[in-house]
Amino acid sequence: MDIPVLTRFVKGLKLFFESKRLRWFFLIFIISAFFTLVFRELGNFFPQISGVVILFIGGIFPTFFLLTAFLSLLGLQRFVASEESYGRSFVFFIVWVIVSVVVYAILWVTGLVFVIMIGIAFLGWIGFQAYLSSRSALGYAEKVQITTRSKAVTFIFGSLHIVSYVIVIGSFAVFALWNYTSGGGLDGPTFLAAILGAVLALGFNFLNGVIMIRERKRATVDNLALLGLFVSLYSAYFLYNILKPVSASFDLVSLLIDIGTSVFFILYAMSSVGLTLSSRAHLETRWKISSELAATLTFFLASGYLVVQALFGTLAAMSGGMLGERIPDVIKLFVFPFVALVMELLFIRKSRKAEGPKPVPDYTADEVEEEPVTNEGEESDVEPEDSMPAEEPEVNEEPEVVEEPEEDETSVTEDDESYDDESEDDTDSWDE
């Protein structure tokens, strides 16, 4: 049984495993992600040691992928990893890890490490997730071709808008009450951040509803209803991460959920990048992104995000605050509705352009049609000969009629010559 969603998902992932070089990059990323997640959890018990390790060692992996992406942009990826041998790739890796350590130290000295790790990698990965999620939500409903919309279908898509409000308000109330009753240590800044994020999600639902009313007679309203549902579900998940109680012991359930969600978003991003590159592989464009460049950029954003997220967690454990540990989910709760609104407006603009403008009358068609008329006079000398065979039976019966074609032919030619003069006068008048 062929499931289209899973088929596309697997097809996009194949890009990252089609060569030994890409499989090597993926292996390095898995090692870096495992290293970061382990020391992030150890930060709950040994925050200072874990913070130092993540700060000075964990950042080497994003720097490595950043350098690899730069070399892939220049077409020099063969000097970072081999296409034929994993052993040679390991030798290259040792060399470039040393280079990455030097570059990472320079970034710390110059202060650019905050710009690259937080401004580009951390925020870039969150924005990239929001973009992919919004695009997928808009695309799922677009794949369903609805020729006739019954009242039941209209009611279902309309009720999704109401369900979106219920999901956001209900999740906030349930998780806040859960934290309060269990003594989860909810502090004021974290609670205010959750309220602000929920208000932003509700604000997006309101604007989405207004746009749905304006688009109610067009097929795009189905896409907008599904997008609102996706944003509400994402907001509910972020509210869960923000408002869940603080556990003094090792929380295996939260760890598995967090790791599973991170792995899902990483694989989903890889699949989306692979599908985008495969769809543009045969296009004749001036700039083409190679598979190595796309893979290393994705790994740079993902690994940088994991490192910054782990640092926030260890710093929160040292300070005893709750907001620092959950600042990544707070930022996601703020960014996702904004990116979804921008994607929604771009989607509506694109859908209206796809309908095409009204056809403009072509007034030059009259001029084009008149050109053959001017040439008919030149070809008319042959036309009487072609039309004369229709009267040949009468010529055989009555010899006196034989002289008439000459008179007709001369008269026709005279008329044609006069017509040529008139047509030339007409063309002169058009030129004037």
Buried (B, 14 or more C-beta within 10 A) or exposed (E): EEEEEEEBBEEBBEBBEEBBBBBBBBEBBEEBBEBBBEBBBBBBEBBEEBBEBBBEBBBBBBBBBBBBBBBBBEEEBBEBBBBEEBEBBEEBBEEBBEEBBEBBBEBBEEEEBEEBBBEBBBBBBBBBBBBBBBBBBBBBBBEEEEEEEEEEEEEEBBEBBEBBBEBBBBBBEBBBEBBEEEEBBBEEEBBEBBEEBBEBBBEBBEBBBEBBEEBEEBBBBBBBBBBBBBBBBBBBBBBBBBBBBBBEEEBEEBBEBBBEEBEEBBBBBBBBBBBBBBEEEEEEEEEEBEBBBBBBBBBBBBBBBBBBBBBBBBBBBBEEBBBBBBBBBBBBBBBBBBBBBEBBEEBBEEBEEEEEEEEEEEEEEEEEEEEEEBEEBEEBEEEBEEEEEEEEEEBEEEEEEEEEBEEBBEEBBEEBEEBBEEBEEEEEEEEE
